[in-house]
Amino acid sequence: MGDSLRGHLLIAAPALYDYFRRTVVLVLEHTPDGAMGVVLGRETETPVAEAVPALADLPGGDDFVYLGGPVSPQSVVALGEFERPDEAGTRVVGSLGTLDPDASNESLRRMRVFAGYAGWAPGQLDGELEQDAWIVHAADPADPFRSGDIWSGALERKGGRYRLMATMPVDPSLN
């Protein structure tokens, strides 16, 4: 395994046609024991206050839950942007980290709640990277809070030849 990809985006390569087609995953952890992250931008119709009442009074508690991935969809991953990042349970990138449910979260500016996550067994993500299934790009603390076509936006930010890839239609036969 190379360096940890915590705090990076995994942008699905155009050839990826499974659950992760045209997705962007924010990597929350990447160690020799495996990796985990959350898919960005898949909003559900379930309010945070209904799914996780304990988070209802926090900034973002009136938002909807997002689908974080196919693993353990009944579990919750809450990410927040903190004024004081040391308040986060685990710091992901910059002012962004996981919420520590036992902390006061006083400096929490905004929150995004995910149901489930994307997970990889030891060495699995590294193998997928060797097969060019993912395009890696540094994450920005605002990434979990973006809306619209996150896949195209991430490719646009990566720049270079990826800008052209960002213009690919969802259905290439329409090209």
N, C-alpha and C positions, 0 to 999 in steps of 0.2 A: 504494500500500500504506500502511496506517495503521501503528500501533505494532506492534512484534514481539509475537507471541503465545507466545514461549518461556516455559515455566513456567505455561501455562494448560491447562485441559481443554477439549476439544471434545466436547460431549455431542450425540450424534446426535439430530436432531429426529425426532419420531414418524413423519413422512412419509418418512423415509429408509429404503428397503426393499432396499438392496443389501448388499454385504459388511459394511457398517458399521451395519446395523440394530441398534438398542439398544446401541451401543457407546460407550465413552468413550476418547478418544485423548489422551494426554499429549503436548503439543507440545514437542519437544526443540530445534527450530531453525525460525526463520521469518524469512527475509530476502527482498530483492527477487529473489533467485535461486531461490526456492521455499521449501517447508516440509517438515519431516519430524517424525514422532512415532511413538509405539507405542500399539497397542490394549491396554487394560488388562483383565486378568481372564480371558484365554483360555488356561488351563493345558493343556499337552500331557502325554503320558505318558512323555516323554523326560527322563531325569535330566540335570541340568547336568553332572555328572561324566562322563557318557557323551558328551554333545554337545561339551563344551568342557573337556577334562581339565585344562587350565591354570588353570581357575577352581575346581576341585574343593575345594581347601583353604581357600578364602575363606569368610567367613560367608555362608551361603545356597547354598554349593556342593553341599549335599545336597538341595536343592529340585529342582523340575521346571522345564524351559524353558517359557516362555509364548509364544504366537503373537503377534508384535508387529504383523503386518500382511501384506498381500498382496505387497509389493515385496521382492524378493531374499530369499526365505524361507531360503536357505542361509547368509545372513549373520547375525551376532550383534550385538545391542545389549545391553550390560550397564549397568544403573543401580545406583547404590549410595547409601546414606545414610551420610554421613561425619561423624565427630566434628569434623574439620577440613576444611570444604568446599573449601578451596584445593587439596586433594589431588586433587579430581575433574579429569577430563580437560576437561569442559565443565560448568559449573554450570548446573543447570536451574531449581531453585527451592529457596531455603533451604539445607538440608543435603544436598539431593539433586543428584546429578550423574552423568555418565557415568564409567565406569571407564577409567582410563588403563592399558592393559596393560603399559606400561613403567615404571609407578610402583610404589612399595612398597605402596600402599593400606593403610598401617598403621592408619589411623583408621576404616577401613570397619566399620560396625556391621552392615549387612545389605545383601544384593544380590538383584536380580531380573534374570534373563537372558531376553531375547526373541529369537526367531527371526524375522527379517524386520522390516519397518517399514511405516508408512503414509507415502506421499510425494505431494507436490503440485508441479507445474511452476510456473514464475514466474506469479504472478497467479491461479493456479487456486484456491487456498484462499480468497483474497479474493473471488473470484467466487461460490464456494459460500456464503460468509458473507453476501453480498448477497442470495442466494436463500433465506436462512434455513434452510440445510441443517444448520447447527450452532448449538448454544447454547454460548456461551463462559463459562467460570467459572475463577477463580483456582485453581491447583492447590495441593495440600498435599504436603509431602515424603513423607507416608505413603501417598499415593494408589496408587503402583505395588504396594504390599504389601497392599492391601485384598482381601477375598474377598467372595463372595456376589454380589448383584445390584448391581454397581458403577454401572450406568446409573441405577437408581432412587435409589441413595444420593447420587449427584452432583446429581441434580435436587432431591432433598430439601434438600441443603446450600445449593443456590442460593436456595431459599426462594420466597416469594411465590406467583405463579400456577404456578410449576414444581413446587410440592409436590403439586398435584393431578395434574399430568402424571406424576409419579413413581408414582402408584397405578395407572396404565394396565396392564391385563393384557397378556401377551405376545401373545395372540390376542384382539384387540378384539371378535371375534364372540362371545366367551364372556361379554361384559359384559351 
